[in-house]
Amino acid sequence: MAYNIDLSGRVALVTGASSGLGAQFARTLSRAGAAVVLASRRVEKLKELRAEIEAEGGDAHVVALDVTEIGSIQSAVAHAETEVGSIDILVNNAGQAQSQPFDKTDLALWQHMLNINLTGTYTCTHAALPSMREAAAKGTPGRIIQIASTAGLKGYAYVSAYTAAKHGVIGLTKALALELARHNITVN
């Protein structure tokens, strides 16, 4: 199925962009005309993706980001806004799963999975939201895309922490969709 969407003049921040779905989201947004800010801990991988996007004529920028560190998130958002402009598309893609029986899942692993998959989504959204609201008020609608999982809908054995976090992402997405719609920001 082919479709065209014009995102020229838009700025998209993609977390977890160094591989997999995040890299593909960045490529797709760039091909639609958005300037993409590639964010992840693996900066060398981001630089490779930036070169690929630029070779296709796209506009890509690299920023180091660890979604478990508030300072890293604030720095990445500030860097993106300074270098490219207000973020009006946020793709919360960074995530990680770890297979472990529940009785072997200690509190440290539980908290780590929630920090990456749920708190990171919350914190990245919270950091980007002020400029997104400002841009939306000036007529550029905001878009927040949360990447969840089927584990967040039905759950799977041996990934209890991941399942709980992705259930949380789905709940957060529903709540934010209701809250931010009046500000011309959609959340899916």
N, C-alpha and C positions, 0 to 999 in steps of 0.2 A: 504494500500500500504506500503510495507516494503522497506527500503533502508538502506544502510550502508554508513557511512561517517566516516573517521578517522581524528579526530582533536587532536590526541595525540601531546603533546608539544606546543599546542596553548593556549593562554590566552584570555579569553572572559570576558569583563566587561558588566554586564547587569544592566541597571538602572530600577528602579521600580520593583525590583525582589522580593519584600516582599509578593506578592500575584498575583493571576490571570495569565495573559499572561507572565509577567516577570518571575514568578516562574517556569512556564512551559518551557519557553525558556532556563532558567538555567538548569533545569533537562535534557532537550534534549541535550544541548551542553555538559554537563557533561557525559551523557551516550555515547556520541561520542568521549570522551576522553579528552576534553578540561578542563583545570583548569578554574573554574568560579569564578569571583569576583562578589559577590552579593551586590548590592548597592541600598540603599533606606533610607528614614527617619526612618522607623520602624525597628530598629536594632534587637529587640527581635524576630520579625517574621523572619528576615534573619537568625538568629542563629538557629531557628527551621528548616528552609530549609537546612542550612549547615549540620545539624545533619542528616537529611534525605539523602542528597546527599552522605555524608561520609559513612553512613550505607550501601549504595549501592556500595561503593568502589571508589567514586568520590573524586575529589580534589576541595574543596570550601572554599572561604575566604569571610569575612564580612567586609564591609566598610560603614560607615554612609555617606549619600549623600542627599543633598537638591539641586535639580537642579535649584532652583531660587537664589542660593547663589554662586557667583563665587569662593569665598574662599573655600567653601565646595567642589566644583567640583575639583578645583586644588589640594586640600588636598587628596581627594579620589583617583584621578588618580596617584598622587605621591605615596600614600600608596600602591596602587595596584602594581605599577611598582617596588617598593622596596621589597614588600613581595612575589610577584609571578613572575614578569618579565614584559617585554614590552607587552603592550596590542596590539593584532593583530585582535581581533574581538570586535566590539563595538555594543551593541544592545541598541539603544535609545528608550526605552519603557516607561519611566516615563511619566505619563500624567494624566489629570483630566478633567472631563466634569461637567458642572453645568447648569441645566435647568432653564432658566429665560427668560421672554419675553424681546425683545430688548429694549423696552422703560423703562424697569425696570433694565436694565444692566447698572450700573454706570461705570465710568471710572476705578475705582479701581478693580472691578470684571473683566472688559475687559483686563486690564493690567496683572492681576493675571493669567488669562487663557492663554494669550500669553506668559507670562514668563515661565509657567510650560511647556506648550505644544510645543512652537516654540523656544523661546530663550534658554530654557534648552537643547533642541536638538542641537542648534547651539553651545552653550558653552561647552557641553560635547564633541562634535565632535572636536571643536577647541582645547580643552585641551589634548585629546588623540592623535590627529593627528601627532605631532612631533615624538613620538615613533613608531607610525604605519608606518610612512614614512621611518624611519630608518630601521625597521624590513623588510619592503617590499624591500628596496634597497639591503638587505642582502639575499633576496630570499624567505622570508615568506610573501606571499600576505596578504594584509589587507582586512578586510570585515567590512563594516558599514551597519547595518540594522536599518532603521528608521521605527518606528511603527506609521502609520498614521490612517486613518479611512475612511469609505465610506462618512462620513461627509465632508471630504476634496475633494471628487470627485463631490458631488452633493449638499451638504448642507442639513440641517434640520432646521425646525422652533424651536425656543426657545433655541437654542444653538449657537447663532451667533458668540460669541467669540471663542468657541471651533471650529466651522466650519472654521472661518477665520484662526485660528492657524494651523489646519490640512491641509488646502489649502497651507499654507506657508511651512509646512513640506514637502509636495509633491513637491513643487517648489524647495525648498532647495535640496532635494534628487536628482532631475533631474540635477540641476546645478552642484552639487558635483560629481555626476556620470561622467559627462563630464570632469570636471576639474581634478579629481583624478585618472582616468583610466590610464593615462600615468605614474603614480607612482605605478602601480600594486595594487591599492586599489579600490575595487568595492563598490558601494553605491546603495542599493536597499531599 
